[in-house]
Every structure is written in structure tokens, then in C-alpha cells.
Amino acid sequence: MSLETEIRKLSKQGLSYNQIISKLNCSKGLVCYYLGNNQKHKTLIRRRKNRAKQHPYKSKIEGFCRIIEPYLTPKQTNHWKNILRKKVQRFYMKNRTDRTKYSEASFTIDDVINKFGENPICYLTGKKIDIKDTKSYVFDHKIPRSRGGSCNIDNLGICTKQANDIKNNMTPDELIEICKQILNNYKVPPEGIAPSL
């Protein structure tokens, strides 16, 4: 029986909030959540308001400073790859020294606003970025972490998600060089013929 059904059952028996709390050893907020008038909806509205107060850069900074943990992503159907993945993860968890999910950010939201403003542009494409649409842009390591890049504000660039996907683990100079090669090599096909590279 779930906690919600137990709370509702005790309430129907005529027990007060405090009696339910002492009997089930749960918080008053939880009892109010299930028995209060329209509490689920009020909680949802409160969460939305709190999210709206939070600056969009906050979650981006956390993602930028996230510690990348090595993992394997095999297909679930491949039994042996699953066994290998579990062994690697067990070994890694046993031998790792840093157990935190995020490293401490060396900069704040105000530092990002001072550097890029509230209306930044993508440093790769030059497109304007709407910071409220958090799914459309990313905080990018200009020099990728896999290539020795740091998590400080000097290595931070704001770019569109599409541009970041294309950049992958290249430096901006390497990306520009590849774009030049594509432009020099690409030939515009005659009308009606599909392009080929």
C-alpha cells in the first residue's frame, strides 16, 4: 500500500493531521500535499514560479562545470557488452577519488552577464540567442575538456546547440579549417541533380 493511500485511509477514519504524522512518521507537508485542497496544483504553480525566478544561466553554468564520468553505452541486447560496462563502472567507482557531480564554478552568473550580456550572440555563427529558450543554446568549452580545456570563464563561449554539435571536440580554429575545406571542395550541382560531396 502506498503512503498516499495510507494517509487518505487514516484521514477517512477521522484522524487529525498530527495523528497521521505520528502514526506514519512522515512530514506535515506530505500530509497536507495529499489531503489539502488542490495542493498538487498549488505545488506545481509554486515550482513554475521558482523556476521563472532562476536565471537561465544558472543551469548552464552547472552543466559547463559538470565532471564528465567515463561510461560505455552498449545496446541493451548485447549481453557481453553489458557485462563489460558494469565491470568498468564498478572499477571506476571503486578507484575514483572525486565523488562530486559538479566541480566548483570559478565564476558567477554576474560574471557571465558582464562578459556576454543578456542578449548574447553565438560565437561561432553570429546568430542572436534567446537566453530564455535554454534548449536552443549551450555553454561551450572553446578548447574542449578532452583537449585540456579548463572550466573557467576565459574558455567559455555561448553558441547555438546546432553549432556546438558540429564543433564536437574540435577547437574553433580546427572547425574553421574544416569549413574552408568543405567550401573549397563543394561544387554546386546543376539543377535537378542531388548534391554530392
NORHUTA-V425990 format. One record per backbone hydrogen bond with DSSP energy under -1.0 kcal/mol. CO is the residue of the C=O (numbers start at 1). NH is the residue of the N-H. Records with the same first field share a line. If there is no record, write none. Layout:
CO=NH ; NH
This chain:
2=6
3=7
4=8
5=9
6=10
7=11
8=12
9=13
10=15
11=14
16=20
17=21
18=22
19=23
20=24
21=25
27=31
28=32
29=33
30=34
31=35
32=36
38=42
39=43
40=44
41=45
42=46
43=47
44=48
45=49
46=50
47=51
48=52
49=53
50=54
55=58
57=61
58=62
59=63
60=64
61=65
65=103
75=78
77=79
78=82
79=83
80=84
81=85
82=86
83=87
84=88
85=89
86=90
87=91
88=92
89=93
90=94
91=95
92=96
101=67
108=112
109=113
110=114
111=115
112=116
113=117
120=129
122=126
127=122
130=133
132=134
133=136
136=161
138=159
140=157
144=147 ; 149
145=148
152=155
153=156
155=142
157=140
158=123
159=138
160=164
161=165
162=166
163=167
164=168
167=170
171=175
172=176
173=177
174=178
175=179
176=180
177=181
178=182
179=183
180=184
181=185
182=186
190=193
